[in-house]
Amino acid sequence: MSKATRATKALEQAGVAFTVHSYDYDPGADKVGLQAAEALGEPPQRVLKRLMALVDGKPACVIVPSDREVSMKRLAAAFGGKSAQMMKPPEAERLTGYKVGGISPFGQMRRIPTAIEEQALVHELVYLNGGQRGLQLRMRPADLVSALNAIVAPVVA
């Protein structure tokens, strides 16, 4: 597995400190984020999942702890919208240039507005997908917010 991805290159260009962690990706896992947390030996609150959504029909990225679910009502409110829904996997792949299970918020084909669950900021370090299945990046949550110019809001149910 290559540890150089569009995501790692984007972070390097932005001057963000991170470490790369590989794990055995299970394509049959019901919840990829929870499977990653278990494989890394980390609590699920520190392993963040990235989901692609549509807010009032416009693409949005949302990042939450892997053991939590997104509230569509709260997600829409975070972006000042009226409604939100999950993006279909083929559309997410086309828009980001990554395969589902390996979508990173960094290095996507175009910059997409991002919201991060406020609970993710309580940890010293968090993990997030590094741009391919079985690859996680560990970094400070504050760096995650600044690198993505993200909105921090309560978006979980």
LINJO-V165864 format. One record per residue. N is the residue number from 1. RES is the residue in one letter. PSI is psi as a letter, one per 40 degrees, with the letter a starting at -180 (* if undefined). Layout:
n=N res=RES psi=PSI
n=N res=RES psi=PSI
This chain:
n=1 res=M psi=h
n=2 res=S psi=h
n=3 res=K psi=e
n=4 res=A psi=h
n=5 res=T psi=i
n=6 res=R psi=d
n=7 res=A psi=d
n=8 res=T psi=d
n=9 res=K psi=d
n=10 res=A psi=d
n=11 res=L psi=d
n=12 res=E psi=d
n=13 res=Q psi=d
n=14 res=A psi=e
n=15 res=G psi=f
n=16 res=V psi=h
n=17 res=A psi=h
n=18 res=F psi=i
n=19 res=T psi=i
n=20 res=V psi=h
n=21 res=H psi=h
n=22 res=S psi=i
n=23 res=Y psi=i
n=24 res=D psi=h
n=25 res=Y psi=h
n=26 res=D psi=h
n=27 res=P psi=e
n=28 res=G psi=e
n=29 res=A psi=h
n=30 res=D psi=d
n=31 res=K psi=h
n=32 res=V psi=d
n=33 res=G psi=d
n=34 res=L psi=d
n=35 res=Q psi=d
n=36 res=A psi=d
n=37 res=A psi=d
n=38 res=E psi=d
n=39 res=A psi=d
n=40 res=L psi=e
n=41 res=G psi=f
n=42 res=E psi=i
n=43 res=P psi=i
n=44 res=P psi=d
n=45 res=Q psi=d
n=46 res=R psi=e
n=47 res=V psi=h
n=48 res=L psi=i
n=49 res=K psi=i
n=50 res=R psi=h
n=51 res=L psi=i
n=52 res=M psi=h
n=53 res=A psi=i
n=54 res=L psi=h
n=55 res=V psi=h
n=56 res=D psi=f
n=57 res=G psi=e
n=58 res=K psi=i
n=59 res=P psi=i
n=60 res=A psi=i
n=61 res=C psi=h
n=62 res=V psi=h
n=63 res=I psi=h
n=64 res=V psi=i
n=65 res=P psi=i
n=66 res=S psi=e
n=67 res=D psi=e
n=68 res=R psi=i
n=69 res=E psi=i
n=70 res=V psi=h
n=71 res=S psi=h
n=72 res=M psi=d
n=73 res=K psi=d
n=74 res=R psi=d
n=75 res=L psi=d
n=76 res=A psi=d
n=77 res=A psi=d
n=78 res=A psi=d
n=79 res=F psi=e
n=80 res=G psi=f
n=81 res=G psi=i
n=82 res=K psi=d
n=83 res=S psi=i
n=84 res=A psi=i
n=85 res=Q psi=i
n=86 res=M psi=i
n=87 res=M psi=i
n=88 res=K psi=i
n=89 res=P psi=d
n=90 res=P psi=d
n=91 res=E psi=d
n=92 res=A psi=d
n=93 res=E psi=d
n=94 res=R psi=d
n=95 res=L psi=d
n=96 res=T psi=d
n=97 res=G psi=e
n=98 res=Y psi=i
n=99 res=K psi=i
n=100 res=V psi=h
n=101 res=G psi=e
n=102 res=G psi=e
n=103 res=I psi=h
n=104 res=S psi=i
n=105 res=P psi=e
n=106 res=F psi=i
n=107 res=G psi=f
n=108 res=Q psi=i
n=109 res=M psi=d
n=110 res=R psi=i
n=111 res=R psi=h
n=112 res=I psi=h
n=113 res=P psi=h
n=114 res=T psi=h
n=115 res=A psi=h
n=116 res=I psi=h
n=117 res=E psi=h
n=118 res=E psi=d
n=119 res=Q psi=d
n=120 res=A psi=e
n=121 res=L psi=e
n=122 res=V psi=e
n=123 res=H psi=i
n=124 res=E psi=d
n=125 res=L psi=i
n=126 res=V psi=i
n=127 res=Y psi=i
n=128 res=L psi=i
n=129 res=N psi=h
n=130 res=G psi=e
n=131 res=G psi=e
n=132 res=Q psi=i
n=133 res=R psi=h
n=134 res=G psi=e
n=135 res=L psi=h
n=136 res=Q psi=i
n=137 res=L psi=h
n=138 res=R psi=h
n=139 res=M psi=i
n=140 res=R psi=h
n=141 res=P psi=d
n=142 res=A psi=d
n=143 res=D psi=d
n=144 res=L psi=d
n=145 res=V psi=d
n=146 res=S psi=d
n=147 res=A psi=d
n=148 res=L psi=e
n=149 res=N psi=f
n=150 res=A psi=i
n=151 res=I psi=h
n=152 res=V psi=h
n=153 res=A psi=i
n=154 res=P psi=h
n=155 res=V psi=e
n=156 res=V psi=i
n=157 res=A psi=*
